[in-house]
Amino acid sequence: MATSLYDLSVASYLQTLGGVAGYLERGLAHFEENNTDPNEILETRLYPDMLPFRFQIKSIQHHSLGAIEGIKKGVFTPPGSLPEGGYAEMQKFIAETREALQALTREEVDGLAGKDVAFQFGERKMPFVAETFVMSFSLPNFYFHATTAYDILRNKGVPLGKRDFMGQLRMKAA
């Protein structure tokens, strides 16, 4: 069986976004149980030269839904402004990303296969086709930022494990 562009991209994004939504919920519960303001984490970084939690959440959206939108337009650029608001708004941002991806049809996404797309920053352009863009650029960035947000929560004491990150597995139907 061949793997489709939809399976490589949207199905993979949705699996991990389910994990992201779950670990954000566990983070909120942890902060509430410990009388900690969850908004304090928004500017938290793992290291001074790394971007903060808020940027990680934006990048999760940008390298999933934004990647599909970039393929459709034929150009993908660095993320724009960061999402406004507090922790609850970050959760809403992820929920809206999931909803938008769930609305995409398999046919719509698979129809983008072979389409040219360029990552453009400034005057520089990196050419791809949809499949190689997803596999060699979008997914690695998506997982990097999802992992970094997870790690920031872990660093703040949120009791998370690998299963919290992975989301709902796509197992063989019985």
C-alpha positions in Angstrom: 0.0 0.0 0.0 1.3 3.4 -0.9 1.4 6.2 1.6 -0.5 9.3 0.6 0.4 12.9 1.1 -2.6 13.1 3.5 -1.2 10.2 5.6 2.2 11.7 5.7 1.0 15.2 6.6 -2.5 15.7 8.0 -2.8 12.3 9.7 0.6 12.8 11.3 -0.1 16.3 12.4 -3.5 15.4 13.9 -1.9 12.5 15.9 0.7 14.7 17.5 -1.7 17.7 17.9 -3.9 15.4 19.9 -0.9 14.8 22.2 -0.2 18.5 22.3 -3.8 19.3 23.4 -3.5 16.5 26.0 -0.2 17.7 27.5 -1.5 21.3 27.5 -4.5 20.1 29.5 -2.3 18.2 31.9 -0.1 21.2 32.2 -3.1 23.4 33.2 -4.2 20.8 35.8 -0.7 20.7 37.2 -0.5 24.5 37.5 -3.9 24.7 39.1 -3.1 21.9 41.6 0.1 23.8 42.6 -1.5 27.2 42.7 0.7 28.4 39.9 -0.4 30.9 37.2 -0.2 29.0 33.9 0.4 32.2 32.1 3.9 32.4 33.7 5.1 29.7 31.3 4.3 31.6 28.1 7.7 33.3 28.0 9.7 30.4 29.4 12.7 29.2 27.5 14.8 26.1 27.9 17.9 28.1 27.3 18.4 31.9 26.9 19.0 31.8 23.2 15.9 29.6 22.5 12.5 31.1 21.7 9.7 30.9 24.4 6.8 28.5 24.9 4.4 30.9 23.1 6.6 30.7 20.0 6.7 26.9 20.2 2.9 26.8 20.2 2.8 29.1 17.2 5.3 27.0 15.4 3.3 23.8 16.0 0.4 25.5 14.1 2.7 27.0 11.5 4.4 23.7 10.6 1.2 21.8 10.3 -1.8 23.8 9.1 0.5 26.5 7.8 2.5 24.0 5.9 -0.6 22.8 4.0 -1.6 26.4 3.3 2.0 27.0 2.1 1.8 24.0 -0.3 -1.5 25.3 -1.7 0.0 28.8 -2.3 3.3 27.4 -3.5 5.3 29.4 -0.9 6.0 28.9 2.8 7.5 31.7 4.9 8.6 32.0 8.5 5.8 32.4 11.0 4.3 35.9 11.5 3.2 37.3 14.8 2.8 35.2 17.9 -0.6 34.3 19.3 -1.9 36.8 21.8 -3.3 36.0 25.2 -2.6 33.6 27.9 -2.4 29.8 28.4 -6.1 29.3 27.6 -5.6 31.1 24.3 -2.7 28.8 23.5 -5.0 25.8 24.1 -7.7 27.4 21.9 -5.1 28.1 19.2 -4.2 24.4 19.1 -7.8 23.3 19.1 -8.5 25.6 16.2 -5.5 24.2 14.3 -6.9 20.7 14.9 -10.3 21.7 13.7 -9.0 23.3 10.5 -6.9 20.2 9.7 -9.8 17.9 10.4 -11.8 19.8 7.9 -9.4 19.0 5.1 -10.4 16.1 2.9 -8.0 13.3 1.9 -8.7 14.1 -1.8 -7.9 17.8 -1.3 -4.6 17.1 0.3 -3.6 14.2 -2.0 -4.4 16.5 -4.9 -1.4 18.6 -3.8 1.0 15.8 -4.4 3.9 16.8 -6.7 3.1 20.5 -6.4 6.0 22.9 -6.3 6.5 24.8 -3.0 9.4 27.0 -1.9 10.4 28.0 1.6 11.2 31.6 1.3 12.9 33.8 3.8 14.1 37.2 2.6 15.6 36.8 -0.8 16.5 33.1 -0.3 14.2 30.4 -1.7 14.5 26.7 -1.1 12.6 24.7 -3.7 10.7 21.5 -2.9 7.8 19.4 -4.1 4.9 18.9 -1.6 6.1 15.5 -0.5 9.7 16.4 0.1 8.6 19.7 1.8 6.5 17.7 4.2 9.0 14.9 4.9 12.2 16.9 5.1 11.1 20.3 6.3 7.6 20.5 7.7 7.5 17.4 9.8 11.0 17.8 11.4 10.1 21.4 12.3 6.7 20.4 13.6 8.1 17.6 15.8 10.9 19.9 17.1 8.5 22.5 18.3 6.0 20.0 19.7 8.9 18.4 21.6 10.2 21.7 22.8 6.8 22.8 24.2 6.5 19.4 25.9 10.0 19.8 27.3 9.3 23.3 28.7 6.3 21.8 30.5 8.4 18.9 31.8 11.0 21.4 33.0 8.3 23.2 35.0 7.4 19.9 36.8 4.4 18.8 34.8 4.2 15.0 35.1 4.2 13.9 31.5 5.5 10.8 29.8 6.1 9.7 26.2 2.5 8.5 25.8 1.3 12.1 26.5 3.4 13.3 23.6 2.5 10.6 21.1 -1.3 11.2 20.8 -3.7 8.5 19.5 -1.8 5.8 17.6 -3.1 4.9 14.2 -3.2 1.1 14.6 -4.3 -1.5 12.2 -8.1 -2.0 12.3 -9.1 -5.4 13.7 
